[in-house]
Amino acid sequence: AQRWEPGTAPGHAQVRELDPAFRRVLGVDGEGAWTARWLRLSEHARQALFPALRVTQRGGAWELPAPKVQLGLFPLGLQLLLVRFRLAPAELEELSELLHVLRHVRGNEVRWELGRGSADQQLSIPDLDSLQALASWLCSGSSLAAGERYARHQVSLILDQAPDPQWQHDWHFRLRRGARGNYVPPGGEGDDQVLQPRGNRVVGISREGAASMSWLVEGCNESFEIQDWPGRFHGVYLSLVLLARAEQLALARLAADAAAKVSQLEGLDALTRGRDEVLGLAERMVRYTLSMVGEDPGGVTEYASTFRASRRALGTPAQLDELRAEVSELFALAESVTLRAEGARHRAEELRERSFGRRLALLGSLFLPGTLVTGFMGMNFPLP
């Protein structure tokens, strides 16, 4: 209770520009099967954790400002921890290096050194030496997604003039991938999605993260380019990217639950006993997939483009198709089990009826001699 207090979605005011379904999903208006809830780190905990923050890697060290921390609570027990830094490095290479370092989750490569504030004893803060340790403590022991080595990121860069096209292409790629300045992509750009909504702005989304690169041009609104646009990119655009990420994680968890359940049901007896569980799992999968929002969040065109690009970069459409196929297979399996169970019940009833008929026939054959004698002796004519 001392760690968190009620919060709002990133870009809460801008999220109200979206359609009602998206506002509901992002926890702004109403509730549904898909509704997020947002918390923010209390000022008490923030002062205790971050009076100073130092990040080190292989001899290099960075003194960082205290971040703002939010927590998004999504369906199926999913939690997305959002750590927001305001960085202003002197060189782009330094930003690239720092971004690469901050993305490391585990402490064997990058070490976090948190200064302890006056509230430390009240919160009983353990030794938090990595982003993983910090996330686990803040989320009360919740584990990271399997295989997570790097955190996803979102970064914006503002230039004072138009860049060279090749320089822009190369650096934008590195920023959205969270790679060092000397990184050369081994296999091209893969599933990265690159949007250019304006002549002086490029937005890119990859599986690793998202990046915005914009620059000032003659006659532009400098106030919007320097203040409003970054605020929107780290506001409503960030909310849409986080929603796409939460969908991906939810679909992966549902698919894993389905695979685990089916692997446990071997043999007719196990299938029959687990039929209700299979149906319940299939119904839950249908409920969550049907309640997922469409691809048009409303508002300006760039919102829809960004959300669709986020889904494609994460592979959500293919993932959703696979899950729907699994749902069909689960229902078919449950139906098959039901038919087998009904068939077995009918066969058992037929066997019982046949057994009863045989017993009745046997009983009748035992009384047949007496019936014959009685009938013969009771005939109305004199015996010789």
matplotlib code that plots the C-alpha trace (Angstrom):
import matplotlib.pyplot as plt

x = [0.0, 2.9, 4.4, 1.5, -1.3, -4.1, -2.9, -4.0, -3.1, -0.2, -1.7, -4.9, -6.4, -5.4, -6.8, -10.2, -10.0, -10.2, -13.4, -15.3, -14.1, -10.5, -11.2, -12.8, -9.9, -7.3, -9.2, -10.5, -14.2, -16.2, -15.2, -15.3, -13.6, -10.5, -10.0, -6.6, -6.1, -3.2, -1.1, 1.8, 4.7, 3.9, 6.1, 7.0, 8.4, 9.9, 12.0, 13.0, 14.1, 15.6, 17.3, 20.1, 20.4, 23.6, 23.8, 27.1, 28.3, 31.8, 33.5, 31.1, 28.8, 25.8, 24.3, 20.5, 17.6, 14.9, 12.4, 8.6, 7.2, 3.7, 2.1, -0.5, -2.7, -4.2, -6.4, -5.1, -2.9, -0.6, 1.4, 3.4, 5.9, 6.6, 9.9, 10.2, 13.4, 14.0, 17.4, 19.4, 22.8, 25.3, 25.9, 23.6, 26.1, 25.7, 22.0, 22.3, 24.7, 22.6, 19.4, 21.1, 22.3, 18.9, 17.1, 19.1, 16.7, 19.0, 21.8, 24.6, 25.4, 24.2, 24.1, 21.7, 22.8, 19.9, 20.5, 18.5, 16.3, 15.0, 11.9, 14.0, 13.4, 9.7, 9.5, 12.0, 13.7, 16.1, 19.2, 17.8, 20.7, 18.9, 15.8, 14.5, 15.0, 13.3, 10.4, 10.0, 10.0, 7.6, 5.2, 5.3, 7.4, 5.8, 8.0, 9.1, 7.8, 9.7, 12.9, 12.8, 16.4, 15.7, 12.9, 10.9, 11.5, 10.0, 12.3, 11.9, 14.6, 14.3, 16.9, 17.4, 17.6, 16.7, 19.2, 20.9, 18.5, 21.0, 22.0, 18.3, 17.6, 20.5, 20.1, 16.3, 16.8, 19.2, 17.0, 13.9, 15.9, 17.7, 21.0, 24.4, 25.6, 27.9, 25.2, 24.7, 21.4, 22.2, 19.0, 17.6, 14.7, 12.5, 9.0, 9.8, 7.0, 8.1, 5.6, 6.2, 3.0, 4.7, 7.5, 9.7, 8.7, 9.4, 8.0, 9.3, 8.0, 9.9, 9.6, 12.2, 10.6, 9.4, 11.2, 10.3, 12.7, 11.6, 13.3, 12.6, 11.9, 11.2, 7.8, 7.0, 5.3, 8.4, 6.4, 4.4, 7.5, 9.6, 6.9, 3.5, 4.6, 7.0, 4.2, 1.8, 4.3, 5.0, 1.3, -1.6, 0.8, 2.6, -0.8, -1.7, 1.7, 1.3, -2.1, -0.7, 2.0, -0.6, -2.7, 0.4, 1.2, -2.4, -2.7, 0.6, -0.6, -4.0, -2.2, 0.2, -2.7, -4.5, -1.4, -0.7, -4.3, -4.5, -1.2, -2.7, -5.7, -4.5, -7.0, -10.7, -11.1, -8.9, -10.7, -14.1, -13.1, -11.5, -14.3, -15.7, -12.2, -11.6, -14.9, -14.2, -10.8, -12.2, -15.0, -12.4, -10.3, -13.4, -14.3, -11.0, -10.4, -13.9, -13.6, -10.3, -10.7, -10.5, -7.7, -9.1, -9.0, -10.6, -9.1, -6.6, -5.4, -1.9, -3.5, -4.9, -1.6, 0.4, -1.8, -2.0, 1.8, 2.4, 0.2, 2.0, 5.5, 4.5, 2.9, -0.5, -2.6, -1.0, -1.0, -4.7, -5.4, -3.5, -5.4, -8.8, -7.8, -6.9, -10.3, -12.0, -9.9, -10.7, -14.4, -14.1, -12.2, -14.8, -17.6, -15.8, -15.4, -19.1, -20.1, -17.8, -19.2, -22.8, -22.0, -20.4, -23.5, -25.9, -23.8, -23.9, -27.6, -28.1, -25.9, -27.9, -31.2, -29.8, -28.6, -32.0, -33.8, -31.5, -32.2, -35.9, -35.9, -33.9, -36.4, -39.3, -37.6, -37.4, -41.2, -42.0, -42.3, -44.7, -46.7, -46.9, -48.0, -50.6, -52.0, -52.2, -53.8, -56.3, -57.8, -61.5, -61.7, -61.5, -58.1, -57.8]
y = [0.0, 2.3, 1.6, 2.5, 5.0, 5.3, 6.6, 7.1, 5.8, 7.6, 10.6, 10.3, 13.5, 12.5, 9.0, 10.6, 11.4, 7.7, 5.7, 4.4, 0.8, 1.9, 4.3, 1.4, -1.0, 1.5, 2.1, 5.6, 5.0, 2.0, -1.6, -4.7, -8.1, -6.1, -3.2, -2.0, -0.4, 2.0, 2.8, 5.1, 4.9, 6.9, 9.9, 8.3, 5.2, 7.3, 9.3, 6.2, 4.4, 7.1, 9.9, 8.8, 6.2, 5.0, 2.4, 0.6, -1.7, -2.9, 0.1, 2.6, 4.5, 6.8, 9.1, 9.3, 11.4, 9.8, 8.1, 8.2, 4.8, 3.5, 0.0, -1.2, -4.0, -6.0, -9.1, -12.6, -11.1, -9.3, -6.4, -3.9, -1.8, 1.5, 3.3, 6.8, 8.7, 12.2, 12.1, 14.8, 13.4, 15.6, 13.1, 10.8, 7.9, 8.4, 8.2, 5.0, 3.5, 4.5, 3.2, -0.2, -0.4, 0.6, -2.1, -4.9, -6.7, -9.0, -7.9, -10.1, -7.6, -4.2, -3.2, -0.7, 1.2, 2.8, 5.4, 4.8, 7.6, 8.4, 6.2, 3.1, 1.5, 1.9, 0.2, -2.6, -2.2, -5.1, -4.9, -4.0, -4.4, -4.7, -3.8, -7.3, -7.0, -3.6, -4.9, -8.0, -5.9, -3.3, -6.0, -8.1, -10.9, -11.2, -13.0, -11.7, -13.1, -16.2, -15.5, -11.8, -10.4, -6.9, -4.5, -2.9, 0.8, 4.0, 7.0, 10.3, 12.4, 16.0, 17.4, 21.1, 20.5, 17.9, 15.0, 13.2, 10.4, 7.6, 8.9, 9.2, 5.6, 4.1, 5.9, 5.5, 1.8, 1.7, 3.7, 1.6, -1.5, -0.1, -1.0, 0.6, 3.2, 0.7, -1.9, -3.4, -5.3, -9.0, -9.7, -6.4, -4.7, -7.8, -7.0, -3.4, -0.9, 2.6, 5.4, 9.0, 10.9, 14.3, 15.4, 16.2, 13.2, 9.4, 6.9, 3.3, 0.3, -3.0, -6.0, -4.3, -0.9, 2.3, 5.5, 8.9, 11.1, 14.6, 17.8, 21.5, 22.9, 26.5, 27.7, 24.8, 25.3, 25.0, 24.8, 21.8, 20.0, 20.4, 20.0, 18.9, 16.1, 14.3, 14.6, 12.9, 10.3, 9.3, 9.8, 8.4, 6.8, 5.0, 3.8, 2.3, 0.6, -0.8, -2.1, -4.0, -5.5, -6.5, -8.2, -10.1, -11.3, -12.3, -14.3, -16.0, -16.9, -18.3, -20.4, -21.7, -22.6, -24.4, -26.4, -27.3, -28.4, -30.5, -32.2, -33.3, -34.9, -38.2, -41.1, -41.1, -41.1, -38.1, -36.3, -37.1, -35.8, -32.7, -31.9, -29.1, -27.6, -27.7, -26.0, -23.4, -22.7, -22.4, -20.1, -17.9, -17.7, -16.8, -14.2, -12.4, -12.6, -11.3, -8.5, -7.3, -4.0, -3.5, -1.8, 1.7, 3.5, 6.7, 10.1, 11.2, 8.9, 8.5, 6.8, 4.0, 3.7, 3.4, 0.8, -1.4, -1.1, -2.1, -5.2, -6.2, -5.6, -7.9, -10.5, -10.2, -10.9, -14.3, -15.0, -14.3, -16.5, -19.3, -18.9, -18.9, -22.2, -23.6, -22.5, -24.4, -27.4, -27.2, -27.0, -29.9, -31.9, -31.1, -32.1, -35.3, -36.1, -35.4, -37.7, -40.4, -40.1, -40.1, -43.2, -44.9, -44.1, -45.4, -48.6, -49.1, -48.7, -51.2, -53.7, -53.2, -53.7, -56.8, -58.2, -57.5, -59.3, -62.4, -62.6, -62.2, -65.0, -67.2, -66.6, -67.4, -70.7, -71.8, -71.4, -73.0, -76.7, -75.7, -73.7, -76.6, -79.0, -76.6, -76.0, -79.6, -80.6, -77.9, -79.0, -79.8, -83.4, -86.9, -88.5, -92.2]
z = [0.0, 0.6, -2.8, -5.1, -5.5, -8.1, -11.4, -15.0, -18.4, -20.2, -22.0, -20.0, -21.5, -25.0, -24.6, -24.3, -28.0, -28.8, -29.4, -26.3, -26.8, -26.6, -23.7, -21.8, -22.5, -21.4, -18.2, -18.9, -19.2, -17.9, -17.5, -19.6, -20.1, -21.3, -18.9, -17.7, -14.3, -13.7, -10.6, -10.1, -7.7, -4.6, -3.9, -0.6, -2.4, -5.2, -2.7, -0.9, -4.1, -6.2, -4.2, -6.5, -9.3, -10.9, -13.7, -14.5, -17.2, -17.9, -16.3, -17.7, -15.3, -15.7, -13.1, -13.9, -12.7, -10.7, -13.1, -13.0, -12.5, -13.5, -13.4, -15.8, -14.6, -17.5, -17.7, -16.9, -14.2, -16.6, -15.3, -17.4, -15.5, -17.0, -16.0, -17.6, -17.8, -19.1, -20.7, -22.5, -23.5, -25.2, -28.1, -30.0, -29.5, -25.7, -26.0, -28.0, -25.5, -22.5, -24.1, -24.8, -21.2, -19.6, -21.6, -19.9, -17.5, -15.5, -13.2, -14.6, -17.3, -16.0, -12.4, -10.9, -7.7, -6.0, -3.4, -0.2, 1.1, 4.6, 4.0, 3.3, 6.7, 6.5, 3.1, 3.9, 0.5, -0.3, -2.4, -5.8, -8.3, -11.6, -13.5, -12.9, -9.1, -9.1, -11.1, -8.9, -5.7, -7.0, -8.4, -5.2, -6.6, -10.0, -12.5, -15.9, -19.1, -20.1, -22.0, -21.4, -21.5, -22.6, -21.7, -24.5, -24.8, -26.4, -27.2, -29.0, -30.6, -31.8, -34.2, -35.0, -38.8, -41.4, -41.3, -44.2, -45.5, -45.0, -41.6, -40.6, -41.8, -39.9, -36.7, -36.6, -37.0, -34.1, -31.9, -32.4, -31.9, -28.8, -30.3, -30.0, -32.5, -34.3, -34.7, -38.2, -38.7, -39.6, -41.5, -42.7, -40.9, -40.4, -39.3, -38.3, -39.2, -40.3, -40.6, -41.8, -40.9, -41.6, -43.8, -40.7, -38.6, -38.7, -36.3, -36.2, -34.3, -33.8, -31.5, -29.3, -29.0, -30.7, -31.7, -33.0, -34.9, -35.8, -36.9, -37.1, -40.5, -41.6, -40.8, -38.4, -35.0, -32.8, -29.6, -30.9, -32.3, -29.1, -26.4, -27.6, -30.0, -27.6, -25.0, -27.3, -28.4, -24.8, -23.9, -26.1, -28.6, -25.7, -24.4, -27.8, -28.0, -24.4, -25.3, -28.3, -26.0, -23.4, -26.1, -27.4, -23.8, -23.1, -26.4, -25.6, -22.1, -23.4, -26.0, -23.4, -21.0, -23.9, -24.8, -21.1, -20.6, -23.7, -22.9, -19.6, -21.1, -22.4, -22.7, -22.8, -19.0, -18.6, -21.4, -20.0, -16.5, -18.0, -20.4, -18.3, -17.9, -21.7, -22.3, -19.6, -21.2, -24.7, -23.5, -21.7, -24.9, -26.9, -24.4, -24.4, -28.2, -29.0, -26.5, -28.0, -29.7, -33.5, -35.3, -35.5, -32.1, -33.5, -33.2, -35.8, -38.6, -37.0, -34.0, -36.1, -38.1, -35.0, -33.4, -36.5, -36.9, -33.3, -33.8, -37.0, -35.5, -32.6, -34.8, -33.1, -36.3, -36.9, -33.1, -33.0, -36.0, -34.4, -31.1, -32.9, -34.6, -31.2, -29.9, -32.7, -31.9, -28.2, -28.9, -31.4, -28.7, -26.1, -28.6, -29.4, -25.7, -25.2, -28.1, -26.8, -23.3, -24.6, -26.7, -23.8, -21.7, -24.3, -24.7, -20.9, -20.9, -23.7, -21.8, -18.7, -20.6, -22.3, -19.0, -17.4, -20.4, -20.0, -16.3, -16.9, -19.5, -17.2, -14.4, -16.7, -17.8, -14.1, -13.7, -17.0, -15.7, -12.9, -15.3, -17.7, -15.0, -13.6, -17.0, -17.8, -14.4, -14.6, -17.9, -17.7, -19.0, -17.2, -17.1, -18.3]

ax = plt.figure().add_subplot(projection="3d")
ax.plot(x, y, z, "-o")
ax.set_aspect("equal")
plt.show()
